[in-house]
């Protein structure tokens, strides 16, 4: 698959950890660089680790699914876009987020998916005490 098709497959199937992990190269990675500030991993490498990451995410947002996907820039092996979600977390909080991300494809698999998100909105939805749990 090319980068566009990989991104569309990723966003359409985010609730299926086994399928999502199959999209990644053996050394493929998901990077969410800003999560460090709320104590979460910033880089997950390899299909099995990515599968476990998605399983953990689904425990927090059980019906996770992306509502819109807008691809803004694309080549055969790279794509940049935005995708959004609005769901309720397992704790009953609203999780409303727009991600921006760059996907790099290599040999029909995801080599790198780097995403950004609004940390304040993520903390409010996912941390027990919301933004109060973000380290100073």
VMD Tcl script that draws the C-alpha trace (Angstrom):
set ca {
  {0.00 0.00 0.00}
  {1.09 3.57 -0.54}
  {1.13 6.21 2.21}
  {-2.41 7.48 1.50}
  {-3.94 4.02 1.63}
  {-2.03 3.16 4.80}
  {-3.26 6.30 6.57}
  {-6.83 5.66 5.49}
  {-6.58 2.02 6.63}
  {-5.12 3.13 9.98}
  {-7.81 5.72 10.67}
  {-10.67 3.48 9.46}
  {-9.60 0.53 11.62}
  {-8.19 2.10 14.78}
  {-10.44 -0.06 16.97}
  {-8.86 -3.28 15.63}
  {-5.42 -3.67 17.31}
  {-4.50 -6.77 15.29}
  {-5.23 -5.09 11.96}
  {-3.50 -1.86 13.00}
  {-0.35 -3.74 14.02}
  {-0.30 -5.54 10.65}
  {0.06 -2.18 8.89}
  {3.44 -1.50 10.52}
  {6.90 -2.60 9.43}
  {8.90 -4.68 11.91}
  {10.73 -1.50 12.91}
  {7.73 0.76 12.27}
  {6.86 3.29 14.95}
  {4.12 5.52 16.27}
  {5.48 8.71 17.78}
  {3.46 11.09 19.93}
  {6.30 13.37 21.08}
  {4.24 15.58 23.37}
  {2.84 12.77 25.53}
  {5.98 12.81 27.66}
  {4.58 15.83 29.49}
  {1.65 13.76 30.78}
  {3.75 10.71 31.63}
  {2.90 8.52 28.64}
  {5.27 6.83 26.18}
  {6.29 9.00 23.23}
  {7.48 6.26 20.85}
  {6.17 2.75 20.32}
  {8.12 0.49 17.95}
  {7.19 -2.78 16.24}
  {3.86 -4.43 15.47}
  {3.46 -6.21 18.83}
  {4.21 -3.10 20.89}
  {1.87 -1.08 18.68}
  {-0.87 -3.69 19.12}
  {-0.46 -3.42 22.91}
  {-0.49 0.39 22.70}
  {-3.79 0.32 20.77}
  {-5.28 -2.18 23.26}
  {-4.37 0.21 26.09}
  {-5.87 3.15 24.22}
  {-9.10 1.21 23.69}
  {-9.32 0.56 27.42}
  {-9.48 4.33 27.91}
  {-11.67 5.09 24.86}
  {-13.59 1.85 24.18}
  {-15.42 2.98 21.04}
  {-12.49 4.86 19.52}
  {-12.99 5.79 15.90}
  {-12.02 8.72 13.75}
  {-14.85 10.86 12.41}
  {-13.04 12.80 9.68}
  {-9.79 12.41 7.81}
  {-8.37 15.23 5.69}
  {-5.24 14.54 3.66}
  {-3.45 17.78 2.91}
  {-0.11 16.78 1.39}
  {0.85 13.48 -0.19}
  {3.48 11.68 -2.19}
  {3.69 7.96 -2.85}
  {5.65 7.32 0.35}
  {4.57 10.19 2.65}
  {1.31 11.80 3.63}
  {0.33 14.58 6.01}
  {-3.18 15.16 7.27}
  {-5.59 15.69 10.13}
  {-8.06 13.27 11.67}
  {-10.54 13.90 14.42}
  {-12.44 12.01 17.07}
  {-15.21 12.80 19.52}
  {-16.06 9.96 21.88}
  {-16.68 9.30 25.55}
  {-13.91 7.74 27.64}
  {-14.43 4.75 29.91}
  {-14.52 7.28 32.79}
  {-17.42 9.12 31.16}
  {-15.43 12.15 30.01}
  {-15.60 13.67 26.56}
  {-12.54 12.95 24.41}
  {-12.58 15.43 21.56}
  {-9.38 15.72 19.59}
  {-7.96 16.67 16.23}
  {-4.70 14.97 15.39}
  {-2.22 16.20 12.81}
  {0.19 13.65 11.53}
  {2.79 12.54 9.06}
  {2.97 8.96 7.86}
  {6.02 7.55 6.11}
  {5.53 4.34 4.12}
  {8.21 1.86 3.16}
  {7.65 -1.36 1.21}
  {3.88 -1.15 1.67}
  {4.02 -0.77 5.46}
  {4.05 2.11 7.93}
  {7.63 3.00 8.81}
  {6.68 6.04 10.91}
  {3.46 7.65 12.06}
  {4.12 10.84 14.00}
  {1.03 12.45 15.49}
  {0.40 15.66 17.39}
  {-2.57 16.47 19.57}
  {-3.86 19.03 22.05}
  {-2.38 17.88 25.36}
  {-4.72 19.91 27.55}
  {-7.76 18.32 25.92}
  {-6.14 14.87 26.20}
  {-5.26 15.39 29.88}
  {-8.79 16.54 30.73}
  {-10.21 13.40 29.19}
  {-7.65 10.78 30.14}
  {-5.93 11.65 33.43}
  {-7.68 11.07 36.78}
  {-7.32 14.72 37.86}
  {-7.25 16.24 34.39}
  {-4.70 18.98 33.78}
  {-3.75 18.96 37.47}
  {-1.87 15.71 36.75}
  {0.43 17.34 34.17}
  {3.86 17.75 35.79}
  {5.00 21.36 36.08}
}
mol new
graphics top color blue
foreach p $ca { graphics top sphere $p radius 0.5 }
foreach p [lrange $ca 0 end-1] q [lrange $ca 1 end] { graphics top cylinder $p $q radius 0.2 }
display resetview
